[in-house]
């Protein structure tokens, strides 16, 4: 009985550092938000709290649909809330 030759799987393995972005890939930073500086990013700290599952799903879907990061959406919503409460 003869053995089958081993399948060539070399094309299925990624080579570290060889990935390239797609040519027409849009950037993640939306044009309508303020630029986050490196200093601001370094000062970020975790904010942990629990929310109902349905709220979490709606929040994440809204952020994705509007190309926002979750922390950007939270910051925008809180800033708007503060403005409305101060009037």
C-alpha positions in Angstrom: 0.0 0.0 0.0 1.4 3.4 -1.0 1.2 6.5 1.1 -0.4 9.7 -0.3 2.0 12.6 -0.7 1.7 15.3 2.0 -0.5 18.2 1.0 1.3 21.5 0.5 -0.2 23.8 3.1 2.5 26.5 3.0 0.1 28.9 1.4 -2.2 28.7 4.4 0.3 30.0 6.9 0.7 33.7 7.4 4.2 35.1 7.5 4.6 37.6 10.3 5.1 41.1 9.1 4.1 40.4 5.5 0.5 41.7 5.7 -0.4 44.8 3.7 -3.6 46.9 4.0 -6.0 46.9 1.2 -5.5 49.9 -1.2 -9.0 51.4 -0.8 -9.3 50.8 2.9 -10.9 53.8 4.7 -9.2 55.1 7.8 -10.7 54.3 11.2 -10.5 58.0 12.4 -13.8 59.7 11.5 -13.4 63.2 10.1 -16.1 64.7 12.4 -14.4 63.9 15.7 -11.6 65.8 17.4 -8.1 64.4 16.9 -6.9 62.4 19.9 -3.3 63.3 20.7 -0.7 60.8 21.9 -0.8 62.6 25.3 -4.6 62.1 25.6 -4.3 58.4 24.6 -1.6 57.9 27.3 -3.9 59.4 29.9 -6.8 57.0 29.2 -7.9 54.9 32.2 -10.5 52.1 32.3 -14.1 52.9 33.0 -16.0 49.8 34.1 -19.7 49.4 34.8 -22.5 47.1 33.9 -25.4 47.8 31.5 -28.3 45.7 30.3 -27.5 43.4 27.3 -29.9 45.1 25.0 -28.4 48.5 25.7 -24.9 47.2 25.1 -26.0 45.7 21.7 -27.7 48.9 20.6 -24.7 51.0 21.7 -22.2 48.8 19.9 -24.4 48.7 16.7 -24.8 52.5 16.7 -21.1 53.0 17.1 -20.3 50.5 14.3 -22.9 52.0 12.0 -21.5 55.5 12.4 -17.8 54.4 12.3 -17.1 55.4 15.9 -15.1 53.8 18.6 -17.0 53.0 21.7 -15.2 55.5 23.8 -15.7 58.2 21.2 -19.5 57.6 21.2 -19.6 57.6 25.1 -17.6 60.9 25.2 -19.8 62.5 22.6 -23.0 61.4 24.4 -21.8 62.6 27.8 -20.6 66.0 26.4 -24.1 66.5 24.8 -25.8 65.5 28.1 -23.7 68.0 30.0 -24.5 70.8 27.6 -28.3 70.1 27.9 -28.2 69.9 31.7 -26.3 73.2 32.0 -29.0 75.1 30.2 
